[in-house]
């Protein structure tokens, strides 16, 4: 599989998102998905301390086992684990990292990400604690998630000279959620930050398997959503767009999933697309996109089918 860089690391262009582990998947099914990903050439595994109520990290660590050193493990901190374990205070950053290291059964975190900005903690204080983890060897690189372009600039300005800086940002991005194109992606290009899209399949909508008149099937991600969330996603406009995209992909002998991932890999600054999977078969469906390189004319055609949002003035 092709690789791209995140800081000093080279990782597969398709990664595995582990947010289903401990929630929709038990340990045995999680292990099967991890092993399928390893066998398919995936070398980037993304989890977080809150996924599965901390079980995702445990399941991932045990599933990787002796193959741990073959891959890059990314995890996150900052969203509430409970009332006490939350935020980005320096003392908690250290505690959260130690907790994740223990659950992952590893001696290092390859990419440690602040899951969401903490308005109660100066970003410089958080970065100082993260730098201490890097200097100790417990963290290799640091990144962030759900940051705006302005917040990325503030983090750059707050970092001490020679100290660890964010090398990546992980935000929602898909053919149905193109907001990052306005400001965050250009900022990543300017600052040479790796962009890691999450929810690349728009909660499964871009697979083409959902219909407005049918309730989401049991076991699917949308089946865990509230009726209001489902209605907001399964609009006539969204479903019509997905239908156009699926037909365009089918004309080229490709599945809608492959189009969704290949399109992201064609965007500037995107390093790895993290797609979740609930079965080994879904892992292979995601990986099939890795060899599809869309050309400029194809990207223009896709823009006609799924128009980008208006660009900000100036």
Protein Blocks (a to p, Z undefined) as FASTA:
>chain_A
ZZddehjbccdfbdcdfklgoplpcfklmmmmmmmmmmnopabdcddfkggghmmmmmmm
mmnmmmmmmpccdddehiafblmlgcjbfklmmmmmmmmmmmnopabdfbdcdfbacfkb
cfklmmmmmmmmmmnopafbdcdehiafklmmmmmmmpcghiacdfbdcddddfklmklm
mmmmmmmmmnopacddehklgnolmnopacfkbccdehiaklmpcfklmmmmmgfklmmm
mmmmmmmmmmnopafklmmmmmmmmpghiabdcdddfbfklmmmmmmmmmpccdfklmmm
mmmmmccddddeZZ
